Amino acid sequence: MKMGRGVEWAVHSCVNMAWTPPGEPVNSARLAEFYKLPAAYLNKQFQSLVRAGVLESVSGPHGGFLLARRPENITVLDIVLALEGQDPAFRCEAILGNVPEPVRQENFARTCLISQTMRQAELAWRQALARQSIAGIADSMERRFPADKVKVLDYLAAE
């Protein structure tokens, strides 16, 4: 399974927003500058997260983006689905129905062992991402790399 680069950018950005004081918007251009990312593309990812209810957009001279929910209520899966879409990674096309003399009434997407294997793997992947909250990642990062939080907050405050 291959995801776009925006997923990594968005997860890091949401972790950074979890570290900012509540109600204090983060300027997307400033965050893009911090990570040396294209500002327009990061902003596009943020707009997708706003539409999905992960971020909130704040307009005005001191506007930007902030988490729309508490960080413990935002999962990595929320971010992935907002940016990559809801469709399953694997789509069974029921090619077993094309073999000579197939059982025509069979629901191949349901009975095919290959389809079952792929759906089970995707379910496990989605469950693993759903268990990881932005708050949990932020807490782990802060424990392991305490200077990172300070560095991010200092950089964002120096606007």
Buried (B, 14 or more C-beta within 10 A) or exposed (E): EEEEEBBEBBBBBBBBBBBBEEEBBBBBBBBBBBBEBEBEBBBBBBBBBBEBEBBBBBEEEEEBBBBBEEBEEBBBBBBBBBBBEEEEBEEBEBEBEEEEEEEEEEEBBEEBEEBEEBBEEBEEBBEEBBEBBBBBBBBEBBEEEEEBBEEBBEBBEEE
